[in-house]
Amino acid sequence: MKGRAKRFPRRVQVRFWAEATPGSSYAGYSRNISATGMFIATIHPHKPGTRMVIEFQRKGKTFEVPATVAHSAKVSPLLQSVRPSGMGIRFSGRSAELERLLPEGEVQTVDDEDRTVYPVYFSDVDELLEVYDRDIRNGGLFVPTSRPAAMDQQVLVELNLPRARKSVVTVVAKVVHRTEKGSSPGMGVAFSDPDGVVRTLSGLIQGVREAVLEQDANLLD
């Protein structure tokens, strides 16, 4: 069982907004951050369960990470020194830029066999289906990460599947390409059992396609 990710004090300027209201953004800053989430100090906390977009600013550039509010509290200004107003959020996506805000040893976890676990998130169903048809069905994919594993190292890849019956599928893979420089650092991996991965995912992907078709049909009614 995985333990709670360690949080580190880190003050980073952010803007955030609810997915449902992208035109209403607010400013805040992080008080602490971990590989799985952070606490945002703000006088505009959102309700638990709200799906958010968090925009970070780093070295003159911005990047966004999807997230969900885990808990929140709006505190009187008179009590701010005792308990800050804000919200704890849980990341539902990752990026190489986000990883750079974390200490090196806290970006990935390892399993019982000391294999590093790399999560892969898809921004939406369209991206999942595109990567499945283009890469996964052909035996591998590209894993965005600021700290790729060594060539030929065996790793675990956690595929986080939006709209799927089973939301997370873990596969064993080997690093066949890596890059730490440029705007898209990461590693290309080849699955150890590509046919098994396709068998595991084919039914889940078919369910996602059917859900999309049903949604589109409902919109036309």
C-alpha positions in Angstrom: 0.0 0.0 0.0 1.4 3.4 -0.9 1.9 5.9 1.9 0.9 9.5 1.9 3.3 11.6 -0.2 5.6 13.8 1.8 4.8 17.5 1.6 7.6 20.1 1.3 7.3 23.8 2.2 7.4 25.6 -1.1 5.9 29.1 -1.9 5.0 29.3 -5.6 2.7 31.9 -7.2 -0.4 30.3 -8.9 -3.6 31.2 -10.5 -6.6 28.8 -10.4 -10.1 28.4 -11.8 -12.9 25.8 -11.8 -13.1 23.8 -15.0 -16.8 24.8 -15.2 -16.0 28.5 -15.1 -12.7 29.1 -16.9 -13.3 32.8 -17.1 -13.3 33.3 -13.3 -9.7 32.9 -12.1 -8.1 33.8 -8.8 -4.6 34.3 -7.5 -3.0 32.4 -4.6 0.3 30.8 -3.6 1.3 27.3 -2.4 2.3 26.8 1.2 3.5 23.2 0.6 3.6 20.8 -2.2 4.1 17.1 -2.8 4.0 14.7 -5.8 0.3 14.2 -5.3 -1.0 17.6 -4.2 -0.6 21.0 -2.5 -2.2 23.5 -0.2 -3.1 26.8 -1.9 -3.4 29.8 0.4 -6.3 32.0 -1.0 -9.3 34.0 0.2 -11.3 32.3 -2.6 -11.2 28.6 -1.8 -13.5 26.3 -3.8 -15.7 23.6 -2.4 -14.4 20.0 -2.0 -14.9 17.9 -5.1 -14.5 20.9 -7.5 -12.5 20.1 -10.6 -9.8 22.7 -11.0 -7.0 23.9 -13.3 -3.9 25.2 -11.5 -1.6 27.5 -13.5 2.0 27.7 -12.2 4.5 30.4 -13.1 8.1 29.3 -13.3 11.1 31.1 -14.8 8.9 33.4 -16.8 6.8 30.5 -18.2 3.4 29.2 -17.3 2.1 25.6 -17.2 -1.2 24.1 -16.1 -2.1 21.0 -14.1 -5.6 19.6 -13.5 -6.6 19.0 -9.9 -9.5 18.3 -7.6 -10.2 20.1 -4.3 -9.8 17.7 -1.4 -10.7 20.1 1.5 -11.1 23.8 1.9 -11.7 26.5 4.6 -12.5 30.2 4.4 -11.1 31.8 7.5 -11.7 35.3 8.9 -8.8 37.7 8.3 -8.5 38.0 12.1 -7.6 34.4 12.3 -5.3 34.1 9.3 -2.2 33.9 11.6 -3.7 30.9 13.3 -5.1 29.0 10.3 -4.8 30.2 6.7 -7.7 30.4 4.4 -7.3 28.2 1.4 -7.7 24.7 0.0 -5.9 21.4 -0.3 -5.9 20.1 -3.8 -5.1 16.7 -5.3 -3.4 16.7 -8.7 -5.1 14.6 -11.3 -2.4 15.2 -13.8 1.4 15.7 -13.9 3.9 17.4 -16.0 7.7 17.6 -16.3 7.5 21.3 -15.1 5.6 20.2 -12.0 8.2 17.6 -11.2 10.9 20.3 -11.2 9.3 21.9 -8.2 9.8 18.7 -6.1 13.0 17.2 -4.6 14.5 14.5 -6.8 13.7 11.6 -4.5 10.0 12.5 -4.2 8.9 12.5 -7.9 8.3 8.8 -8.4 7.5 5.9 -6.1 8.9 2.4 -6.2 7.2 -1.0 -6.0 8.2 -4.0 -3.9 10.8 -5.0 -6.5 12.4 -1.5 -6.4 11.1 -0.6 -9.8 10.3 3.1 -10.3 6.6 3.9 -11.0 5.9 6.6 -13.5 2.3 7.9 -13.8 1.0 8.9 -17.2 -2.1 11.2 -17.4 -4.2 12.0 -20.4 -5.8 15.5 -20.6 -9.0 14.1 -22.1 -10.6 11.2 -23.9 -9.4 12.4 -27.3 -5.8 12.3 -26.2 -6.2 8.8 -24.7 -7.7 7.4 -27.9 -5.0 9.1 -30.0 -2.1 7.7 -27.9 -3.7 4.3 -27.8 -4.2 4.1 -31.6 -0.8 5.6 -32.4 1.5 4.3 -29.7 0.1 1.8 -27.2 -1.2 -0.6 -29.8 2.3 -0.6 -31.3 3.9 -1.7 -28.1 4.9 1.4 -26.2 4.5 5.2 -25.6 6.3 8.3 -24.5 6.3 9.1 -20.8 6.7 12.9 -20.0 9.1 13.3 -17.0 11.9 15.6 -16.0 13.8 12.7 -14.5 13.7 9.8 -17.0 15.1 6.4 -16.0 18.4 5.0 -17.5 18.4 3.3 -20.8 17.3 -0.4 -20.7 16.0 0.0 -17.1 12.7 -1.7 -16.3 10.0 0.6 -15.0 6.3 0.5 -14.2 4.0 2.9 -16.0 0.7 3.8 -14.5 -1.8 4.6 -17.2 -4.5 6.9 -15.8 -7.5 6.4 -18.1 -10.3 9.0 -18.2 -13.8 7.7 -18.6 -12.7 4.1 -18.4 -14.3 1.4 -16.2 -10.9 0.8 -14.6 -9.2 4.1 -14.2 -5.6 3.0 -13.6 -3.7 0.2 -15.4 -0.1 -0.5 -14.5 2.2 -2.1 -17.1 5.9 -3.2 -17.1 8.1 -1.5 -19.7 11.8 -0.9 -20.6 13.3 2.4 -21.4 14.4 2.6 -25.1 14.8 6.3 -25.5 15.3 9.2 -23.1 15.9 13.0 -23.2 16.4 15.4 -20.3 16.7 18.6 -22.3 14.4 20.7 -24.4 10.8 21.6 -23.8 9.5 18.0 -23.7 11.8 15.9 -21.5 10.9 12.3 -20.9 11.5 8.7 -22.1 10.2 6.3 -24.7 9.3 2.9 -23.3 8.6 -0.5 -24.9 6.1 -2.8 -23.1 7.6 -6.1 -21.8 4.3 -7.8 -22.9 2.8 -5.6 -25.6 0.1 -8.2 -26.6 -0.9 -8.5 -22.9 -1.2 -4.7 -22.6 -3.4 -4.5 -25.6 -5.6 -7.4 -24.4 -5.9 -5.6 -21.0 -6.7 -2.2 -22.5 -8.8 -3.2 -25.6 -12.1 -3.7 -23.6 -11.5 -0.6 -21.5 -10.8 1.5 -24.6 -13.9 0.1 -26.4 -16.0 1.1 -23.4 -14.5 4.7 -23.6 -15.3 4.9 -27.4 -18.9 3.7 -26.7 -19.3 6.3 -24.0 -18.2 9.0 -26.3 -20.5 7.9 -29.1 -23.4 7.8 -26.6 -22.6 11.2 -25.3 -22.4 12.6 -28.9 -25.8 10.9 -29.7 -27.4 12.5 -26.7 -26.2 15.9 -27.7 -27.8 15.5 -31.1 -31.2 14.5 -29.6 
